Amino acid sequence: MKQPSNTKIYKTALYMRLSRDDELQGESGSIQTQRMMLRQYAQEHGLTVIDEYVDDGWSGTNYDRPSFQRMIDAIEDGKINCVVTKDLSRLGRNYILTGQYTEIYFPSKGVRYIAVNDNVDTLNGENELAPFLNILNEMHARQTSKKVKAAFRARFANGAHYGACAPIGYVKDPNQKGHLLIDGDTRWIVEKIYNLSLSGVGAEKIARTLIAEKVPTAAWLNFQRYGTNANKYADQPENKRYAWTVGQVKNILRNETYIGDSVHNKSGTVSFKSKQKTTKPKSEWFIVENTHDAIISRDDFARVQQQIASRRRERKNGTTQVFAGLVKCADCGWSMSFVENHQGKKPYCYYRCAKNAFALGECSMHYIRYDVLYPYVLSRLQFWIQAVQKDGDRLVNRLMNANGKGQAAIQKRHIAELKRAEKRKVELDRLFAKLYEDWAAGRISERNFAMLSEKYQVEQADVAARIEQAHTAIETAAKGAEDAGKWVELIRQYSSPTKLTAELVNALIEKITVHEAVKSADGSREQEVEIYYRFVGRID
């Protein structure tokens, strides 16, 4: 159709958008249907189509769509003075921003806007229904967002994994969607990282070790298996395939997936209108336990988390303080501050209670010199390592009887108590049955039946509590024996050390508590230091 010379030529952009949710509408909302409708409308109304802009798979609440922004650039360059969409929702589903474009931006740029199905054409003036239609479109987006979140919560409850790739150490189960299987080819990488951490090695040094040993990264393995990030890795030099970072190591060390749990909802968006990612507090995480086989035990995972929380960075001189995060005040529980004293001819280092230093003098100083603590801890570790090498089984028995508690004798008493309680339970059940028979046969009165019945029920509850307590005590004692065995096996890994390292100390010691020093009558200074070892705690 040829337009008269006095008719304004509308250089038109046909804009089409389709999100994943819009696909549920069927063919009526498809890009192909939108294109056919808009082309026909432009032809019938004499609009000169300059270009077509398509955002397929983009939400209407997101205005950073690539084709939409390209269309805005064309408007800024003066190439476009008319925009046509199927309806207002194709332009967007945020009623504030959509209104800004239709009522402020387009008019300021001399751009005519047409929404075919909603009968909106700014050439005819303002459409009073347009703001309400924009609100309805946003409500649709809001409801869709709620439905999607509800669907994800249902999936979370099943403990399924829905990531694009399985975490390193696992593969997706081909027979069950969302289920993970241990990958025999890569689990050793996870175990290596945790073993290094359990030995006291920090994330930075672990990353350097993995690089030096040419251990492939998770990203490279995913490229090999799934073809992900193909453009990133296809032409990269070989060393990029082993480019581990501190962040990657920390993510693996903090990932509950490796203890067999599924964790969801760690992050989210500000709102359904904004796709900006936010990290959620742990109280809002969705955790489902034991959804797949674990690579790392829960005890080892807990120890790693504790070490991460207490670990300190290297000092400026490049050395690492071997007791970092382990020395605690015996009275208030605060960490002890490490202080370097450079006054005088012989510089020295010492610890002091951090609460005393930073909390307006609360608690006392609990002063202890580093050169006093160091040889004491070294001597105790040497003693226990030699004891294990000499007779590990004897040490286990000693640990079971630590502090004079006589754990074996105590466990024997608990077992005897359990037998007595279970025997009495059987007797009470028999007596109660006999009582009921006597009452039913009229051999005892209603009053006596009620009195004896109440008495037996009270004793039954007491016996049930005794049985439960005995079971708990026996399980606790058994765990004590198991933990003692674990500690002995841990110590077997070390020969007699001549010096302390952060790796050695963190592997064997949970914490060191320092008491306030006491001066005796002769003026000497005595100070109690308690070492709490992994698994077994304090040993006298």
Phi, psi and omega in degrees: 000126181269126182273147175298153185296334181271004180267135181294135178271122179262109177279106198256141171251126174265114184252129180231140179218143177213125176260171178299324180291325180294337181297339180292343179288345180092198186296335184295338180253006185291161178299320181298317179294317178300316182298315180299316181297314184290321178297317180296318180297316181297319180294317183290334184250015173066034179266135180271109183281118178272318183199161174245138184237122186234125172244096182264121180092020182246135180290147178287347178274352181255118181259011174265025178297137185299312182289326177298315180292326176295324177293319178298320178298321178294324176295316180298327180277359179079013182277339185233133173229017177205133179237131179236131175231164178297316176203177183297328182293336177291327178291321178172165180240020172253109191295331179289309183289323178298318177296324178296321178291313186284328186257341183238301187294306182301312178299322181294335180261006181067031183259127175278135180239135181230126170247104193301303186290336181267003178058040178254125176212109185295346175295334180267011181092183182292141176260116185295337181277341186304314179300322179291323177296322178296321178295317178297321178296321178292321178300322177298316179296321180297314180295321178297318179300318179297318181295320179295317179296321179296322179294320179293322178298322177296321177293319180301320182299333178277354178070024184278152175261124184240021178288161180297325180229153175285148176299152178304136185101348180230163170227157177286138178288117182292343184258354181213112183297134178084358181259143181253144174240146178293133179268110182298340182274339185234355182299332181298331179294315178297315180297323179296315181298315180291321179297320177296317180295319179296336177276003177094007180279132180283167184299322181296316180291325176299316179299317179296321179296316180296321178294314182297325181270004178056050175275125183293145179282165178298320181297318180293319179295322177294324176297318180295321187272316187248349183078016180288148180054041183301319181295330183285325189252342187303316185250017182280148175295160188301322184295338178292338181287345181241024186277072178290145176241162178299320180299320179296318180296314181297321179299320178291319182291338182254005187271113181292349177305326186284353173255012175093008181257153173254127182239125180233171175065031177289333180221165179201192178253160180301314176197178180292344179275331184244131181266011178295128184282141175229147177270129183266150178294156184299334180295340180260359178292153178249106186247127175240120186275151171055050178269346179202172181291140181272148172263326182244138179289155180295325178296313179296320179297317179296320179296320179296318180297322179294319179293321178298318182293330185260349186291143178246158179285166176295149178281171184299330181277004176090355180268160178244130179287116192295336181263014186307124176080357185258334186273121184237153174285129184290338184266313183256346178086355180289157174293151177270134179279139177267122186236136176254123180255113182256008178282148180086182184282331183242097178299148178211167181239153180207168175248149173216154180299126181294328179292324177294325184281322190244356184243048174056041174079006177295145185066173179257176191288324182055040185298132172212134181283147180297320182285356171264317181292318185304304182294330179295311180297318179300317182294322180292320178293319177299320180298312183289325178295318177294323180296321179293317180296328181283311182197091183294322180296321179296324179293321178301315179297323178294319179295326179293336179250023183299149176063020177070017183279344179058059186302321180297316180294320179296317179297322179297320179293322180294321179295318178296319179296322178297318180296317180297317182294319179292324177295317179294326178299316179297319180296318180296320178299319180293316180297321180295319179295318179295320178300317180295320179297317179298319180294318181295328181274357179080016181280339174230157183282165177299321181296313180294323178299315181296319182294311181291325179298316179296320180299313181295322180296319178298316180292324177300317179296320179295317180295320178299320178294320179296320179296316180296317179298319180295317177301315181298316181296320180294318178296321179296317179296320179295321179294325177298319178294319180296317180294322177299317178297320179298317182294320179296316179296326178294317181292329181302338183286351185241136172272176184300112182280147176258350176209162180268143172232160179299323180298313181295311184296314181292330181289325188255338188243135177272314177197163177232121180255138184244124177271162176292139181290150179237133177267130180275178183297328181276005177090356180284160185247122179244140183215132180268131176235127181247132178253124176255116185270157176303138176075319190250349179074214183277138179237128177277000000 
